[in-house]
Amino acid sequence: MQPTMTLTDNAANKLRVLREDEGDASLMLRVYVTGGGCSGFSYGFDFANEVNEDDATFKNQDVNMVVDSLSYQYLQGSTVDYVEGLEGSRFVVKNPNATTTCGCGSSFSI
């Protein structure tokens, strides 16, 4: 069965570097959705040390990404990547469920 969310190799590699910088090999990437932003919902990223009871976990080799159940309903089928470009370096979500996104790609609507 295919995972319903994907953490790209670029994102996993960046998370490995961040874990080393923090000196904590147990750090995971938490991806979540909040209300707000110019398109209705915003993506958020944070570190997590624990998996909560309602979290879904997705792996890329030795790196874990966790998503709470409320956010997961909006993120199913999404890919989380790490990009470096003119706008800076950042984690991004490629969400097939989003019907519109803002110019910076950090908010969306369904």
C-alpha positions as CSV (number, residue, x, y, z in Angstrom):
1,M,0.0,0.0,0.0
2,Q,1.3,3.4,-1.0
3,P,1.7,6.0,1.8
4,T,-0.9,8.7,1.5
5,M,1.7,11.4,2.2
6,T,5.2,11.6,1.0
7,L,8.3,13.2,2.4
8,T,10.8,13.8,-0.5
9,D,14.5,12.9,-0.3
10,N,15.3,16.7,-0.3
11,A,13.1,17.2,2.8
12,A,14.4,14.2,4.6
13,N,18.0,15.3,3.9
14,K,17.3,18.8,5.3
15,L,15.6,17.3,8.4
16,R,18.7,15.2,9.0
17,V,20.9,18.3,8.9
18,L,18.5,20.1,11.3
19,R,18.5,17.1,13.7
20,E,22.3,17.2,13.7
21,D,22.3,20.9,14.3
22,E,19.9,20.5,17.3
23,G,21.8,17.4,18.6
24,D,18.6,15.4,18.8
25,A,18.3,12.4,16.5
26,S,14.7,11.7,17.6
27,L,13.4,15.0,16.1
28,M,10.5,14.5,13.6
29,L,8.9,17.0,11.2
30,R,5.4,17.9,12.2
31,V,3.2,19.2,9.4
32,Y,-0.1,20.8,10.2
33,V,-2.9,22.9,8.8
34,T,-4.3,26.0,10.6
35,G,-7.1,28.4,9.7
36,G,-6.0,31.7,8.2
37,G,-3.8,32.9,5.4
38,C,-4.9,34.7,2.3
39,S,-6.5,31.5,0.9
40,G,-8.3,30.2,4.0
41,F,-5.9,27.6,5.4
42,S,-2.1,27.8,6.1
43,Y,0.5,25.1,6.3
44,G,2.7,24.9,9.4
45,F,5.9,23.1,10.2
46,D,7.5,22.3,13.5
47,F,9.7,19.8,15.2
48,A,8.2,17.0,17.3
49,N,9.8,14.6,19.7
50,E,6.8,12.5,20.3
51,V,4.0,10.9,18.3
52,N,0.6,11.8,19.6
53,E,-2.2,9.3,19.8
54,D,-4.0,10.8,16.8
55,D,-0.9,11.3,14.6
56,A,-0.2,9.6,11.3
57,T,3.5,8.8,10.7
58,F,5.3,8.7,7.4
59,K,8.9,7.7,6.9
60,N,11.7,8.4,4.4
61,Q,14.4,6.0,5.5
62,D,15.5,7.1,9.1
63,V,13.4,10.4,9.0
64,N,9.8,10.6,10.3
65,M,7.0,13.1,9.5
66,V,4.0,13.3,11.7
67,V,0.5,14.8,10.9
68,D,-2.4,15.1,13.4
69,S,-5.7,13.7,12.3
70,L,-7.4,17.0,11.8
71,S,-4.7,18.3,9.5
72,Y,-4.4,14.9,7.7
73,Q,-7.9,15.2,6.2
74,Y,-6.7,18.2,4.3
75,L,-3.2,16.8,3.4
76,Q,-4.0,13.3,2.2
77,G,-2.0,12.6,-1.0
78,S,0.3,15.5,-0.4
79,T,4.0,15.6,-0.9
80,V,6.3,17.6,1.5
81,D,9.4,18.9,-0.1
82,Y,12.3,21.2,0.7
83,V,13.2,23.8,-1.9
84,E,15.9,26.4,-2.2
85,G,15.3,29.3,-4.6
86,L,15.0,33.1,-5.0
87,E,12.2,33.2,-2.3
88,G,14.6,31.5,0.2
89,S,14.8,28.0,1.6
90,R,11.7,26.3,3.0
91,F,9.6,23.3,3.4
92,V,6.6,23.3,0.9
93,V,3.5,21.2,0.6
94,K,2.3,20.0,-2.8
95,N,-1.3,19.4,-2.1
96,P,-3.6,17.8,-4.7
97,N,-6.6,18.7,-2.6
98,A,-6.0,22.5,-2.8
99,T,-8.3,24.2,-5.3
100,T,-6.5,27.6,-4.9
101,T,-3.2,28.6,-3.4
102,C,-1.7,32.0,-2.6
103,G,1.3,33.3,-4.5
104,C,3.8,32.3,-1.9
105,G,2.3,28.8,-1.6
106,S,1.9,28.8,2.1
107,S,-1.9,29.0,2.2
108,F,-4.7,27.2,0.3
109,S,-8.4,26.5,0.1
110,I,-10.4,23.4,-0.7
